Amino acid sequence: HLKMKTPFSEVLRALTFEKYSDGLWLLNHETGKIRVSRDYTFSGRNPTLSMNQPASIHIESSIQPSDPPNPSIQARTSAALESSKNYEYVPYHKEAPRNISSSINKGNIIKGKRHSQYRDNVFLTDIVPYSKALIDTIKAPEWKKAMAEEYHSLTSHNTGELVPYPAKLAKVIGGMWRLSRKQNEHGKVYRHKARWVVLGNHQENMLHYYDTWASVGRNETFKVMLSLVINFDYIPYQFNVETAFLHGEMDALVYVKQVKGYEVKRKENWVWRLRKSLYGTKQAPRMWKAKLTATLNNLGLASAKSDESLFVNSDKTILLHVHVDDGFIISKSEKVIIVILDKLNNILKLKFKKRPTQHIGYNLKWCNNELKINQMDLIVKLLRQFGMEDCKSVKTPCNGNFPNEIGCKSSNAIIKVTLFQQAIGSLNYLAHHTRPDVLFTVNQLSKYSTKLSQPHWNALKHLFCYLNGTKDKSLVYRQQSIKEALTGWADADYENDSEDRKSITGYVILAFSNPIFWLIKKQMVVAQSTTEAEYIAMNICSKQL
């Protein structure tokens, strides 16, 4: 049933779950129509629903009305289910999601099987479950060593104070071990890492935390710095701050349970009152960024207006870029860089390296006067995740025109929508960072994320085949003779979209003749000529400059 919250609400009877979506089959007694919707709220006490129960049989509702059941309504419901002439099926359309009322007895709901069909594809990550890590007799010593190092780090940073369990009004938050394997540029595991993470989703706003926003580094800023290294002989260093979030001071009173496996004897029921922002807490990124900014300001480095994560000194001879806990610093004087890193290391424990081969997901291959940048590891991971690692390569990212067919004609297509959206999101990240050659294809495919048909799946597979054959292709930064600081190139494809006749803008921005940013975007207005479309494209490009 739907609550009568607005004049647009309807009183309907819940029949069963839709097999391949989160919607319910709902019967309207007045019109005899059955619709599938996710926009509903239960008014009964204990409705019993089964995701495996077919929709074409009589379903006894366990809703307990305050008045005796009306025989005429029951007869009308049975007749509507038994005869297709008495009802009309309204297909499912995506609506704004709403939470099912807490009055549902969740123990009576049978879980569907739709997630199990692609569970192996979704969860292909380097994260290892805590229970599985300890069962593995070969790797268990390495995981235990990693957890011991993490616990030592927590205690050495004076993260929290062990106190008796607080009053009943105070909320104690739990935690969990997050175990992961670190890989080098060749894909080999070189480190087992353990992190004790607080369950920040249990924190309450204005009680356990206040502000949470913290800026992260822009990838185009990092690319500008790489272009400076190649063109002006700057010296690059990479650094990583160990247990970065443990340096931030807490701004609210938070109690957490003791670390699993390291409870203090005879004080197992005691808890930690946090002094530092543990990983997982809502405010941890903000507190760490505040600590880092204050530290760098004391060293004479101030954040730039264009990017809060870029820090420069007064004469702009030192550039330091930070993305969470990964930093990249360049200068023409290696001695100056070492001095800065040593001072930082006295305050924050660092690991640093000259001319890194990996940084924030990029593979960096340094040559004499050029640099090659790619994300081959990400491409390999995506191919494996979507079962395309053995596909044959093709020469182009797309094959002819994109199909305009819309709609999901089969139940399996509804499952594919989720996988299609996951693939488009991952490919969009790849295209905007290191693969401009696939950006147009991803841009076109993304238009069909919610109206998918088989030809769109075929186009996506074709794109994966292209990536499989070109996964080692790289952006190449070279030393250029013409060293203009910033230049932009824009173009437009007039009336590209056959549905609304809008043009497509494409532009690229170069820093010292090396690409740092590119974008493909449909124009907001319908251009009346090729010239007008080109002017609109130049306007969009100049805004980015």
C-alpha positions in Angstrom: 0.0 0.0 0.0 1.0 3.6 -0.5 0.6 6.2 2.3 -1.7 9.1 1.4 1.1 11.7 1.7 0.1 13.7 -1.4 -2.9 13.9 -3.7 -0.9 11.9 -6.2 -0.5 8.9 -4.0 -2.5 5.7 -4.8 -3.7 2.8 -2.6 -2.3 -0.3 -4.2 -1.9 -4.0 -3.2 1.6 -5.5 -3.2 1.8 -8.8 -5.1 5.4 -9.8 -5.4 8.9 -8.6 -6.1 10.0 -7.9 -9.7 12.6 -10.6 -10.4 15.3 -8.4 -12.0 14.8 -5.1 -10.3 14.1 -3.6 -6.9 10.5 -2.9 -7.8 7.2 -4.5 -6.6 4.3 -5.7 -8.6 1.4 -3.5 -7.4 -2.3 -4.0 -8.2 -4.7 -1.0 -8.5 -8.2 -2.3 -7.6 -10.0 0.6 -9.2 -8.4 0.4 -12.7 -7.4 -3.3 -12.7 -3.9 -2.4 -13.7 -0.7 -4.0 -12.4 2.4 -1.8 -12.4 6.1 -2.4 -11.4 7.5 0.4 -9.2 10.1 1.2 -6.6 8.2 4.2 -5.3 6.1 2.8 -2.5 5.7 2.7 1.3 4.0 -0.1 3.2 1.2 0.7 5.6 0.6 -2.8 6.9 2.4 -4.5 9.8 4.1 -7.6 8.5 3.7 -8.0 4.7 5.4 -11.2 3.5 7.1 -11.0 0.1 9.1 -13.5 -1.9 11.4 -12.6 -4.7 11.1 -16.1 -6.1 7.3 -16.2 -6.0 5.7 -16.0 -9.5 3.5 -13.0 -10.2 0.8 -15.0 -12.0 -0.6 -16.9 -9.0 -2.9 -15.9 -6.2 -0.9 -14.3 -3.4 -2.2 -14.0 0.1 -1.3 -10.7 1.7 -0.3 -10.8 5.3 -1.2 -7.2 5.8 -3.6 -7.0 8.7 -6.2 -4.3 8.1 -8.1 -2.7 11.0 -11.4 -3.5 9.4 -12.7 -7.0 8.3 -11.7 -8.0 4.8 -14.1 -7.0 2.0 -15.1 -10.1 0.0 -15.8 -8.0 -3.1 -12.2 -6.7 -3.1 -10.8 -10.3 -2.6 -12.9 -11.5 -5.5 -11.8 -8.6 -7.7 -8.1 -9.3 -6.9 -8.4 -13.0 -7.7 -10.3 -12.3 -10.9 -7.6 -9.8 -12.0 -4.9 -12.3 -11.5 -6.7 -15.2 -13.2 -7.8 -13.4 -16.3 -5.5 -11.2 -18.4 -8.5 -9.4 -19.8 -9.2 -7.7 -16.4 -5.8 -6.0 -15.9 -3.1 -4.2 -17.9 0.6 -4.7 -17.1 2.5 -1.4 -16.9 6.2 -2.0 -17.5 8.9 -0.9 -15.1 10.3 2.6 -15.4 13.2 3.9 -13.3 11.9 6.1 -10.5 13.4 7.8 -7.5 14.4 5.2 -5.0 12.7 5.1 -1.6 13.5 3.0 1.4 11.0 0.3 2.3 9.3 0.9 5.6 10.9 -0.7 8.6 7.6 -2.4 9.2 8.6 -5.2 6.8 9.7 -8.4 8.4 13.1 -8.8 6.7 13.4 -12.4 7.9 10.6 -13.4 5.6 12.1 -11.9 2.4 13.9 -14.4 0.3 17.0 -12.9 -1.4 17.2 -13.1 -5.2 20.0 -14.6 -7.3 20.6 -11.6 -9.5 23.8 -10.5 -7.7 25.3 -13.9 -7.7 25.3 -14.0 -11.5 28.1 -11.3 -11.7 29.6 -11.4 -8.2 32.9 -12.6 -9.5 33.1 -9.7 -12.0 32.2 -7.0 -9.5 34.5 -7.9 -6.6 37.7 -8.5 -8.5 39.9 -6.4 -6.2 43.1 -6.8 -4.2 41.2 -6.7 -0.9 41.5 -9.9 1.1 38.8 -10.8 3.8 40.2 -11.0 7.4 38.9 -14.5 8.0 40.4 -15.8 4.8 43.8 -14.2 5.4 44.2 -16.0 8.7 43.1 -19.4 7.3 45.8 -19.2 4.6 48.7 -21.0 6.4 51.2 -19.8 3.8 50.4 -16.1 3.9 49.1 -15.9 7.4 52.5 -14.9 8.9 52.8 -12.0 6.5 49.3 -10.8 7.3 49.9 -11.1 11.0 53.1 -9.1 10.6 51.3 -6.4 8.7 48.6 -6.2 11.4 51.3 -6.0 14.1 52.9 -3.1 12.2 49.6 -1.3 11.9 48.8 -1.7 15.6 52.3 -0.4 16.5 51.6 2.6 14.3 48.3 3.3 16.1 50.0 3.2 19.5 53.1 5.1 18.5 50.9 8.0 17.1 49.0 8.2 20.4 45.8 7.6 18.5 43.5 7.1 21.4 43.2 6.7 25.2 42.0 3.5 26.7 39.0 4.3 29.0 36.2 2.3 30.6 33.0 1.8 28.6 31.2 5.1 28.6 27.7 5.8 29.8 24.8 4.3 27.9 24.0 7.6 26.1 27.4 7.6 24.5 27.7 5.6 21.2 30.7 3.2 20.7 31.7 2.7 17.1 33.2 -0.6 15.9 36.0 -1.2 13.4 37.3 -3.8 11.0 40.6 -5.0 9.4 41.1 -4.0 5.8 43.8 -6.2 4.2 45.2 -5.5 0.8 48.1 -6.5 -1.4 50.3 -3.9 -3.0 51.6 -4.5 -6.5 54.5 -2.9 -8.4 54.5 -1.8 -12.0 55.0 -5.4 -13.2 51.9 -6.6 -11.3 53.9 -8.5 -8.7 52.9 -8.4 -5.0 55.7 -6.6 -3.0 53.8 -5.8 0.2 51.0 -7.0 2.4 49.2 -4.1 4.0 46.8 -4.1 6.9 44.7 -1.1 8.0 42.4 -0.9 11.0 39.4 1.1 9.8 36.6 2.6 11.9 33.0 2.0 10.7 32.4 5.7 10.0 28.9 4.9 8.6 27.8 4.6 12.3 28.9 8.1 13.1 26.2 10.7 13.7 26.4 14.2 12.2 26.9 17.1 14.7 27.7 14.5 17.4 30.7 12.6 16.1 31.7 14.9 13.3 31.0 18.3 11.7 32.7 19.3 8.4 34.1 16.5 6.2 35.1 18.1 2.9 38.7 18.0 1.9 40.2 18.9 -1.5 42.2 16.4 -3.6 44.8 17.1 -6.3 43.7 17.8 -9.8 45.3 15.5 -12.4 45.9 18.3 -14.9 48.0 20.0 -12.3 50.2 16.9 -12.0 50.5 16.7 -15.8 51.6 20.4 -16.0 54.4 19.5 -13.5 55.4 16.5 -15.7 55.6 18.8 -18.7 57.8 21.2 -16.7 60.1 18.3 -15.8 60.6 17.3 -19.5 60.9 20.9 -20.9 62.8 22.7 -18.3 64.9 20.0 -16.6 63.1 20.1 -13.3 64.0 17.2 -10.9 61.0 15.1 -9.8 60.6 13.4 -6.4 57.7 11.3 -5.2 56.8 10.9 -1.5 54.2 9.0 0.5 53.1 9.8 4.0 52.8 6.7 6.1 49.5 6.4 8.1 48.7 10.0 7.0 45.2 10.2 8.6 46.7 9.4 12.0 48.3 12.9 12.1 45.0 14.7 12.1 43.5 15.9 15.4 39.9 14.9 16.2 37.4 17.7 16.4 34.7 15.7 18.2 34.3 13.1 21.0 34.4 9.6 19.5 34.6 6.3 21.2 35.7 3.2 19.3 36.1 -0.5 20.2 39.6 -1.9 20.7 41.5 -3.3 17.7 40.4 -6.9 16.9 43.0 -9.4 18.0 44.9 -6.8 20.2 42.5 -6.3 23.1 44.2 -5.4 26.4 44.0 -8.3 28.9 41.5 -7.8 31.7 40.3 -4.7 30.0 38.5 -6.3 27.0 35.4 -4.3 27.6 37.2 -0.9 27.6 37.2 1.3 24.6 39.3 3.9 22.9 38.6 7.6 23.2 40.1 9.0 19.9 42.7 11.7 19.9 43.6 11.3 16.2 41.4 10.8 13.2 41.5 7.1 12.5 41.0 5.7 9.0 37.3 5.4 8.4 36.1 8.3 10.5 34.1 10.9 8.5 36.4 13.8 9.3 39.7 12.0 8.8 40.4 13.5 5.3 39.6 17.0 6.4 41.7 16.8 9.6 44.7 15.3 7.7 44.5 18.1 5.0 44.4 20.7 7.7 47.5 19.2 9.4 49.4 19.0 6.1 48.5 22.5 5.0 49.7 24.0 8.4 52.9 22.0 8.2 53.7 23.1 4.6 52.8 26.7 5.5 55.4 26.6 8.3 58.0 25.5 5.7 57.2 28.5 3.5 54.9 26.8 1.0 51.5 28.2 0.3 48.6 26.7 -1.6 47.8 28.0 -5.1 44.5 29.6 -5.9 43.9 27.4 -8.9 44.5 24.1 -7.0 44.4 24.0 -3.2 46.5 20.8 -3.4 49.4 22.6 -5.1 51.9 24.3 -2.8 54.6 26.7 -4.0 57.2 28.9 -2.3 57.5 32.6 -2.6 59.8 32.7 -5.7 58.0 29.7 -7.3 61.1 27.6 -7.6 59.5 24.7 -5.7 56.2 23.1 -6.7 54.6 20.4 -4.4 51.5 18.6 -5.4 49.5 16.4 -2.9 46.8 13.9 -3.6 45.6 12.7 -0.2 48.8 11.1 1.1 50.8 10.9 -2.2 53.0 13.8 -3.0 55.0 15.0 -6.0 57.6 17.7 -5.7 59.8 19.3 -8.4 62.5 21.9 -8.5 65.7 22.6 -10.4 67.7 22.2 -7.3 67.8 18.6 -5.9 69.4 19.9 -2.7 66.4 22.1 -2.0 64.0 19.2 -2.5 66.0 17.0 0.0 65.9 19.8 2.6 62.1 20.1 2.3 61.6 16.3 2.4 63.9 16.0 5.5 61.9 18.7 7.3 58.7 16.9 6.4 60.1 13.6 7.5 60.9 15.0 11.0 57.2 15.8 11.4 55.5 13.2 9.2 57.1 9.8 8.4 57.8 9.7 4.7 58.9 7.4 2.0 60.3 9.2 -1.1 61.8 8.3 -4.4 63.5 10.1 -7.3 61.9 9.7 -10.8 59.1 7.4 -9.7 57.8 4.7 -12.1 54.2 4.8 -10.6 52.2 7.7 -9.1 48.5 8.0 -8.3 47.6 5.2 -10.8 49.9 6.4 -13.6 52.7 4.3 -15.0 55.7 6.6 -15.7 58.5 5.6 -18.1 61.3 8.1 -18.1 63.6 8.4 -21.2 66.2 11.0 -22.1 64.0 13.8 -23.3 60.6 12.2 -23.1 58.1 10.6 -20.7 55.6 7.9 -21.4 52.4 7.8 -19.4 49.8 5.0 -19.4 47.4 3.1 -17.2 48.0 -0.4 -18.5 47.3 -1.9 -15.1 43.9 -0.4 -15.0 43.1 -1.7 -18.5 44.2 -5.2 -17.7 42.1 -5.1 -14.5 39.0 -3.9 -16.5 39.4 -6.6 -19.1 39.6 -9.3 -16.4 36.7 -7.8 -14.5 34.4 -7.9 -17.5 35.6 -11.2 -18.9 37.3 -9.7 -22.0 41.0 -10.6 -21.3 41.1 -13.1 -24.1 39.2 -11.1 -26.8 40.7 -10.4 -30.2 42.1 -6.9 -30.8 40.6 -4.5 -33.4 42.1 -1.4 -35.0 39.4 1.2 -34.1 37.6 2.0 -30.8 34.2 2.0 -32.6 32.7 0.3 -35.6 30.7 2.7 -37.7 27.7 4.6 -36.4 26.3 4.1 -33.0 22.9 2.3 -32.8 19.9 4.3 -31.6 17.8 1.3 -30.6 16.5 1.7 -27.0 14.7 -0.4 -24.5 15.4 -3.7 -22.8 13.3 -6.4 -24.5 14.5 -9.3 -22.3 14.8 -9.8 -18.6 18.6 -10.4 -18.9 19.1 -6.9 -20.3 18.0 -5.4 -17.0 20.9 -7.2 -15.3 23.2 -6.0 -18.1 22.3 -2.3 -17.4 24.2 -2.4 -14.1 27.3 -4.0 -15.7 27.1 -1.6 -18.6 27.0 1.4 -16.2 30.0 0.0 -14.3 32.0 -0.4 -17.5 31.1 3.1 -18.7 32.1 4.6 -15.4 35.5 2.9 -15.3 36.2 3.6 -19.0 35.2 7.3 -18.5 37.9 7.6 -15.8 40.5 6.0 -18.1 39.5 8.1 -21.1 39.9 11.4 -19.2 43.2 10.6 -17.7 45.4 8.8 -20.3 43.3 7.6 -23.3 41.8 10.5 -25.2 41.5 8.2 -28.3 38.5 6.4 -26.6 36.8 9.4 -25.1 34.4 10.0 -28.0 33.3 6.3 -28.0 32.8 6.3 -24.2 30.9 9.6 -24.5 28.5 8.2 -27.1 27.9 4.9 -25.3 27.2 6.7 -22.0 24.0 8.1 -23.6 22.5 4.7 -23.5 23.3 3.8 -19.9 19.6 3.6 -19.0 18.1 2.6 -22.4 20.3 -0.3 -23.3 19.9 -2.7 -26.2 22.1 -5.5 -27.6 23.8 -3.4 -30.3 25.1 -1.1 -27.5 26.6 -4.1 -25.7 28.3 -5.1 -29.0 29.7 -1.6 -29.3 31.1 -1.8 -25.7 32.7 -5.2 -26.4 34.3 -3.7 -29.6 35.8 -1.0 -27.4 37.2 -3.6 -25.0 38.7 -5.4 -28.0 40.4 -2.2 -29.0 41.8 -1.6 -25.5 43.1 -5.1 -25.3 45.2 -4.6 -28.5 46.4 -1.1 -27.4 46.7 -1.4 -23.6 50.5 -0.6 -23.8 49.9 2.7 -25.7 51.0 5.8 -23.9 50.8 9.5 -23.8 54.2 10.8 -24.8 55.6 14.1 -23.3 58.5 15.4 -25.3 60.9 18.4 -25.0 59.5 21.0 -27.4 61.2 23.8 -29.2 58.1 26.0 -28.9 57.3 26.3 -25.2 54.1 28.3 -24.9 52.7 28.0 -21.4 49.1 27.2 -22.3 47.4 26.6 -25.7 44.0 25.3 -26.6 42.6 23.6 -29.7 38.9 23.3 -30.2 36.7 21.8 -32.9 33.0 21.0 -33.4 31.1 18.3 -35.2 28.0 20.1 -36.6 24.7 18.4 -35.9 26.3 15.2 -34.8 23.3 14.0 -32.8 20.6 12.7 -35.1 18.0 12.9 -32.3 18.2 16.5 -31.3 20.6 17.9 -33.9 23.0 19.3 -31.4 26.7 19.6 -32.2 29.6 18.0 -30.4 32.4 20.0 -28.9 35.9 18.6 -28.6 39.0 20.4 -27.3 42.4 19.7 -25.9 44.6 22.0 -23.7 48.4 21.8 -24.0 51.0 22.9 -21.4 54.3 23.6 -23.1 53.0 21.7 -26.2 52.1 18.5 -24.1 48.4 17.5 -23.5 47.1 18.0 -20.0 43.3 18.1 -20.4 40.8 17.1 -23.1 37.0 16.9 -23.2 34.2 15.9 -25.6 30.8 17.4 -24.8 27.5 17.9 -26.4 26.7 21.6 -26.9 23.8 23.0 -24.9 22.1 24.8 -27.8 21.4 23.9 -31.4 23.8 25.7 -33.6 22.4 27.1 -36.9 25.6 26.8 -38.8 29.1 25.2 -38.8 30.6 28.5 -37.9 28.3 29.0 -34.9 29.1 25.5 -33.7 32.9 26.3 -33.9 32.5 29.5 -32.0 30.6 27.7 -29.2 33.4 25.2 -29.1 36.1 27.9 -28.8 34.0 29.6 -26.0 33.9 26.3 -24.0 37.6 25.8 -24.5 38.6 29.3 -23.5 36.6 28.9 -20.2 38.8 26.0 -19.3 41.9 28.0 -20.1 
